[in-house]
Amino acid sequence: MIVKMSRYDFVLFAAQSDDFLARLRETGLVDITATGWEPTEPDRQLLTDIEGYRKAVAWLETFARTDSMRKDAAPYADGGEAYAAYTEAQQRKASLASDAARLTKMADEIEPWGEFSAENGANLSRAGVVLRYFTAQPSVFDASEAEWGERYTVAEINRTASTVYFVVAAAPDEEVSIDAQEIKAPAMDYRAARAEAARAQASIAELDSIFSRCAASLDAIRARLHELTVRMQNVKIRGTATEAADGSLIVMEGWAEKETSQKLDALLEEYPNVVYIKEDPTPEDDTPVKLKNNRFARVFELIGSLYALPKYGTLDLTPFFAPFYMLFFAICLNDAGYGLILLLAGLLLLKKGGASLHRAAWLTIICGGATVLFGFYSNSFFGLSISKVPLFEGFHFLNFQQDFFSIALALGVVQIMLGLLINICMTTHIFGLRHALGTLGWFLLILSFCLAAGLSTLNEAWVIPGFTIGSPAFLAVAGIGVVLMLFFNSPGKNIFVNFGSGLWNTYNNVTGLLSDVLSYIRLFAIGLSGGVLALVFNSLALGITGLDGDLSASPWWAVALQVLGASIILLIGHGINLFMSTISSLVHPMRLTFVEFYKNAGFEMATRAFEPLRNEDK
């Protein structure tokens, strides 16, 4: 659900604004509106510094968990000094890494020329002999060496399967015309280049002492980052606040949760020289949004936030799409073994990942657990049939390939119908029932066809007595739906306009709803493709290694090698399949949620989230 908000308009002296914001930050309850802010040049520098500090904190947090971190490192005096040392060390590291890469590449390029002395080359040049360096294909060199040797002094230096490296001794101004690629003379011996690269790498390692001191100063760097963030918030708020009385007064807009606004009211009553107006938000307000759901739905807020938060005054769709997303993920992955791996990964992430990954860990656990259950029901464990286990011989498993195509379409119809019902309820709540009659007509028409014809398609025994195609009850419900969608789709307009609009909507809705329902076939396709790939890798592992044949005459060591080879193939194959299937299982249910379900539910997105001012410890 969307948390109820209260709007505040604060009027106070400009001179006390920083102190007032500091008091609000202590409460951690108020979101101050700062939309429409245009940064100045100093503001852009401040933003750059904040981004730099954030990247430094993230990098140093990772560095502190590595073996390069020196536990006895002494911290710097303050966060500014630590950040300056970090920035300088990173620049030095980047320069050294560039030099090491350049020198390593140079060494690889000049190594075929063997030992080389630039001084000896210079002495030859002063003596009137210039060495020109060439490469050619072995076939070209062998065919032309005798001809070239008649005109020039040619010496082969090295030869590989694809290239011959050779030099031509010539006079300083002599033109050498041969069918080969001339290259620049090496600047140094390859061993010297590798030594220089090694020294650059050693210098990079020496920087770990500086990074260790910076990591030991993380708390000070975080505190400095918080100071800069607070300063930036104050700049944005002051930059967007309305000035009055020749700049001596400012007016700010703020938001607080309605259930905790009494605490803010108490602070405002005690704070001197502040006038405030408290009221409920209107539809025209740019109200920030905060969600509050139960433990299950709260996990799936992570998925919804990837698209957008719902607009204030509408409905939070997270509790409605959460069960579908969990089910769709399980259908797409469609293997109990893969689900078990995700379940264990989620448990490990919950234990080791920290608070920041808590919600992602629970999402992995829930989706992995659902996949275990659905994968068991669809008779798949790493591509193997669970039904072959004697313990489950009497269990009725789902024949995914044969039966799930129609089930996928039925699931699509159910979610789309739920979306239409939510749309009807929300439109009725906001604008009144007469504005929802057109959508209600479509809902009744689709529902009547689903109950009269759709149920029997899924199962011949699922027939509602007295409600079949052509029955009076069906005709009555469908007729009401047709009348509503054709003549009540635009409240306040005459019957002819409504009828014309209804006909146009009929074309759009029929094609749109048909496309929406067909989109759910992807559940069947993705689940089937993952299962087929699992079977292929199993057959490949057994077929290549010969484990699917008679092993009775094979020695034990041969069988062990066959098992080892099959295990490697299975590990690589199922690893690839799990990776690809997991990505598909994340993305495609997300698409069905954000496109098909959100569209039919009439989802409207918010422009901002509720982000109250708060101190670092809050």
N, C-alpha and C positions, 0 to 999 in steps of 0.2 A: 504494500500500500504506500501511497504518497503521504508523507508527514505534513500535517497542517502547519502553515506558517502565519506569522504576524508581521505586518509591515510597520516600520518606525521611520518617522522623519525627525531628525535631530537638528536643533538650532542652537549654536554655541558660538562663543568668541573664537576667532581664528587663532589667537595666541594660545588657547588651551587645547587645541585639536590634538596635538601629539600626546599630551598627557591623557586625554579622553580616550584616544585609541589604545593607549597602553592599558588603561583600566578595562576596556572591552576585551582586549587580548587576554587578560588574566582570567576573565570568565569563560572564554572559549565558546560563547553562545551566539555571537552576532556575525552575520555576513554583511559587509558594507558594499554597496553597489559601486563599481568602478568601471562601468562600461563606457565606451567612447573615448578612452584615454589615448592621447597621442604623445609618444615619448620625445623628449628633447635629446640633444647630443649627450649631455651628462647622464641622462636616464638610460640611453642605449649602452653606455659604458658600464653602468651599474648592472644592467641586465646581463651583459657579457661576463662581468665578474661573478655574478650569481651562478650562471651556467658553468663557468670554469670551476667554481668551488664544488658544485654538485658532481661534476665529472671526477674531480679529485677525490671526493669522499667515496664515490662508487669504486674507483680504481684502487684506492688504498684499502678499502674494506676487503676487496678480493686479494690484494697483495698480502694483507695481514694473515690470511689463511694458508699461504703457501710456505714452503720450506725456506724460501729466500728471506723471510722475515726474521730479523735478529731480535731475540726476546730481551736482550739487555740494552737495547737502543734507548738513548736519552731523548725525551721529547724536547721540542723547541719552546721558547719562552711564551709565544702566543700563536694564535691561529694564522695571523697575517704573515709572520716570519716563516711558519711551516709551509704555507701555501706558496710563498715566494720561492722557497727552497725546492718544493715539489715541481713548480713550473720550470725553474732553471734546469733541474735534473731531467725532466721530461724532454726539454729541448735538446740537452746534451745527448740524451739517449737516442733521440730520433736522428741526430746528426751522425752519431757513431754507428747506428744501425744502417744508415744509408751508405756510409763509407765501407762498412763490412760487406754489405751486399755488392757494392760496386767492385771492391777488390776481389771478392770471391768469384764474381762473374769474369773479371779480367783474368784471374788465374786459370779458370777453366778454358778460356779462349786461347791463352798463350802457352799452356802446358804442352801441347803437341810440338812446339818449337824447341822444347828441351831447355838446357841451361843457356842463359843469355846474358851478355854484358853490354849495356848501353855504351860504356866507355870504349870498349874494343870496336864497336860499330862506328863511334865518332872518330877513332884513330884511323880506321880504314877510309872513312870519308875524306879526312884531311890528306890521306895518301893518294887520293884520286880513284878510290874504289867504293862504289855505293852498292849496298845489298838491297835488292828489291824482293819483297816477300809475296809469294803467290800460293793459291790453292787450286786444285783441279780434281776432277773425277779420275779414279785410277785408269779407266779405259782410255780417256783422253790423254793423260800423261804418258802412258806406255806407248801409245800410238805416235805421239809427237815428240818424245824426248830426244830421239836422234836428230830430227830436223832442227829443234831448238838448239841442240848442242853444237850444231855447225855454226850458228850465229852468235851464241852467248855461252857464258860459263854457267851451267845449270847444276845445282847440287840438291839432291833429295834429302830432306831433313827427317820426315816421319811419314808413315802411311797407316791409314785405317781402312776399314772395309768400304768406306764411302768417299774418302778424301785423301789426296796426296799433298803434303806440305813441302814446298821446295823454295829455294832462293835462286836469284839470278844476279851474278856479279856484273856490274856495268859501270861505265863512266858517269860522272855527275850529271851531264846534260844529255846522255844518250837516251834515245827513245827505244823502249822495249815493247815490241809488238808480238804477243803470243796469245793463244786462245786459252786464257786462264784468268782467274779472279785475283786481282792484286789487292792486298790488304795493307793496312798501316803497320809500320814496324813496331814490334813490342817495345813498350817503354821501360819494362823491367823484367827480371827473371820471375817465373811463376812461383818459385819458392819464396822470393821476397814478397810477392803479392799476398801469398797465403799467410806469411808471417805478419804482415801489416793487418790483414783481416783478423787474425787471431788476437793481435794486440787491441784492436777495436772491440772485439767481443769481451776481452778481459776488462777493458775500461767500462763497458756496459755493466758487467758483473760487480765492479767496484761501486757503481751507483746504488746498489742495494742497501748500503749503509745509510745513505741519505734517505732513501725511500722508507727504510725501517724507522728512522727518526720521525719522518712525516706520519707514518702509520701510528707510531706511539703518541702522536699529537692529534689524533682523530677527534677527540672530544673538543679540543680547542678550535680545530677547523670547522667542526659542526656549529660550535657557538658563534664563530665569525660568520658562517653562512646564514645563521638565524638572524644575526644583526643586520646583514645586508638585505635579507628577505623582508624584515620588518621595515627597514628604510624604504624599500621598493613599494611595499604596500601603502605606506604613508604618502609617498609621492603620488601614487595612482589615485588614492582617495582624495587627496588635496587637489589633484589635477582635474578631477571630475565633480567635485563638490560645487554647489552653487554659492557664489559670494553675494553678500548683501551689506548694506550700510557702508558703502565705499571700501569693502574688503575687510571690515572689522568683524563681521559675522559670516559664518558659513552654514549651509544647510546640507546635510548628508542623509542618504537613504540607507536604511539597514533592515535586515531580516533576522528573525529568530523563530525557533520552533515554538508553536503555540503552547505546548505543554510545559515548556521550561521558561516561558517569557516572564513569569512572575518574578523569577530571580533577577532578570534584567530590569524589570520595573523597580524592584527594591534598590538596585544600584543607581538607577537614574533619579530616584527620589532623593537619594543621599548626595548625589554629585551636584556641586554648586553651579549655577549659571547655565544650566542646560534645559531647554524646553523641548519636549518631544510630543509627537502625536502618534498614537498607536491605533491601527485599524486592520481589518481583514483585507487581503489582497483582492483586486478586481481582475476580470479577464484581460484587461489591457496592460496590467503590470507584468514586468519581466521577472516573475517570481522564481527564485532558485528552488531546486528540487532535491529532496532527500528521500530515500526509500527506507521502509521498515517492514521486514517480512519475517516469517517464521524461519526456523533453522534450515529447513530443506530449501525453501525458495531463496533464502539469502545467498546460498551458494551459487545460484544461477544468475544473480545480479552481475556476476563477472562476465557472463555471456551477453546479457542485455546491454551492459555498458560499452561493449565493443561497437554497438550501433549508435544508441543515443538514449538518454533518460526520457521518460514520458513527460509531456507538458503538464504543468501544475493545473489542477482542476479536472484532469482526465483520470484515466485508470491505469494503475501499474499492472502491466501484463505479465510480469515475471512469474507469479504463482500459476498462471494459466498455461504458459508455454514450458515451464520447468519439467513437468512429467512427460510431455511429448518429446522434449529434447533428450531427456534421459533414455526414453524408449527408442527414439530414432538413432541415437548413437549406438545403442546395443544392436539394433537391426543392421546397421551399416558394418559394424565390426564382425558381428555374427560368428563368434568362436569363443567357447568357454575358456580355452587355453590362453588366448590373447587377452581376454578379460581378466583372467587370474594374474597375468603379468602386470597389467595396469593397476589392478587392485593392490598388489604388493608394492608397486612403485608409489602409489598414492600414500600408503601407510608409511613408507620410508620417507617420503617428502614431508608428511605430517610430523614425523619425529625429528628430522634433521633440517628441514627447510626454514624454520623460524616463523615468526608471526606474519611476515610479509607474504609468505606463500601458503598460509593456513587455508584460505578459501580455495586456491588452486588445488591444494592437496585433497580437500574434501570433494571437489568436483571430480577429480581423478578417481577417488574411491567410489563415489556414487555411480559414475558411468562405467567404471570397471566392474563393479558388483552387478549392475544391470546386465552387462555383457555376459558375465558368467552364467546368469540365470537364463537369458535368452539363447545363448550359445548352447547350453545344455538342452533346452527345449527344441532347438533346431538340429540337435544330434551332431555337434561338431566340437572336437577337442584337438586343436592343432591339425585340423583336417581329417582326423580319424573319427570313425563312427562310434559314438558312445553306446549305441544299441547293441553292438557286438559284445559288450561286457555282460557276462551272465547275470549280474546283479540287476540290470535294467532291461532284461528281455521283455518283460510285460508292460513296459512304459510306452505310452503313445507319444511318439515324437512328431514334430512338425516336419512335413516334407517341404522344405523351403523352396526348392526349385519348381515344384509342381503347384503349390498352393498359395505362395505368398504374393504373387502378382496382384491378384484381386484384393488381398488383405491390405496391401500397400495403398491401393486406390481408396479402399474403405477408410483407412486411417486419415488419408488426405481429406476426404469428405467430412469426417468427424471434426478435424481441426478447423477446417474452413467454416463449417456450420457453427462451431463454438465462437469463431471470430465474428461471424455475422450477428450472433446473439449478443455478444459483448457490445458490438457497434450499436445495435438497437437499444440496449439498456443505457449506454452512455449518451446517445443522442436524445433519448427520452428524458434523462436526468438533467441534461444541460439546456436543451431547447424545447422540450415538450414532446408528447407522443405523436402529434400530427407530423412532425418533421421526420419521424422514424417509420411512418406507415409504408413508404415505398420499399425500404429495406426489409421491413416485416413481411411484405408481400412476397419478395424473393425468398425469404427464409421459409415461409409456409409452402411455397411451390416446390422448392428443392426438398424440403423435409417430406412432403407427401410422396414425391417420386421415390425417394430413398426407402421409405417404409413400405410402399406398395410394390416396388420392383427390385430395389437394391438388396433387401434382406434375402429374398428368395434366390438371388444370384449367388450370394455367398453360401447359402445352405438351403436346399429345397424344402427343408422342414420349417424354416423360419418364415412363416406366413401368418400375418395378422388376420384373423377371421373378420370378414366384412370390410376389410380395407385392402383391396387389390385394385389394379388398374381397371377403370371402368365402373367400380362400385360407387354407390351414391355418396358414401362418406369421403372417398378419395376425390370425387368430382366437386364436392362441396368445399373441401379444404383448398384444393387447387384453384377452384373458381374464386374463392376469397382472395387468394394470393395474387391471381391475375388482375383482379379489380384494383387491389391496393397498389400494385406496381405500375399499372397503366394510368390510373386516374388520381392517385394521391401521392405522387412522387415529388411534387413541387407545391408546398402549401402556399395559399394566397393567390395562385394563378388560376385562369379559367380552365374549363374541362378540355378544350381543344389543345391548349398549350401543354397541359399535363399528358394528354394522350400522345402527342407528337414526341414529347420528351421521354415518355415511357417506352415508345417503340425504339427510339435511339438507344436508350439504356438497355433494352432487351438485347440488341445486337452486341453491345459492349460487354454486358454481363455474361451472356452465353459464351462468347469467345474467351473472355477473361477467366470465368470460372472453370471452363473446360481446360484451359491452359494450366490453371492453378492445380487442378486435380491431377492432371497428367504429370506435373512436376514431381509428384510423390513416387512415381515409378523409379526415380533415382534410388530410393531406399532399397528396392528389390535388386536393381542393377549392381549397386555397390556391394551389398551383402553377398550377392551371388558371385561377383568377380573375385572378392577376397577368398571365399570358400573354394573356388576353382583353383586359384593360385596355390592355396595350401595343399590341395590334393596333388597338383602338379609337382610341387617340391618334394612331397612324400614319395611319389612314384619315381621322380628323378633320382632321389637319394638311394632308393632300394634298387632301381634298375642299373645305375652306373656301377655301384659297388657289388652287385650280384647277390645281395641279401634276400632278394625275392626268389632265389633258386634253391636247390638242394644243397645244404651245407654239411650233410652228414659225413662226406668223404674229405672235407677240408680240414687241414691241421688247425690247431687252436690259434696259432699266431696269425694265420691268414684270416680267420674269422675276426680276430681282434682288429686287424688292419682294415677289414671291410666295415666293421662297426665304427671305427674312428673316422674313416672317410665319409660314411653316411651321416655321422654326427656333425661333421664340418659343413656338409651340404645343407643339412636341415637347419643348422644354426644360422648360416648366412641367408638361406632362402626365406625362412620364417621371419628372420630379423628384417629383411627388406619388405616382406609382405605386411608385417606388423607396423612398420614405420609408415608405409604408404596408406594402409587401411585406416590407421589412427588419424592421419591428416584428413582423409576423406570423411571419416566419421565425425570429426570436429567441424569441418567446413560446410558440408552439405546440409546437415540438420540446421545449422545456423542460417543458411540461405532460405530454407523452407520457413524458418521462423520469421526472419526479417522481411522477406518478400511476400510470401503467400499469406501467412497468418497475420502479420502486422497490417498488411494492406486491407484485408477483409475485416479486421477488427477496428479500422479507422484510427490507427495509431498516429499521434501527433507528438513530435519531439520537442524537448525543452532546449533552451539556448544556454542554460547555465546550471551548474550543480551548486548545492548548498556547501559553501566552504567558509566556515566561520574563522575570524581572526583568533589565533591562539598562540601561546608561547610554545617553545620547543618541547618542554616537558609534558605538554598536553597532547 
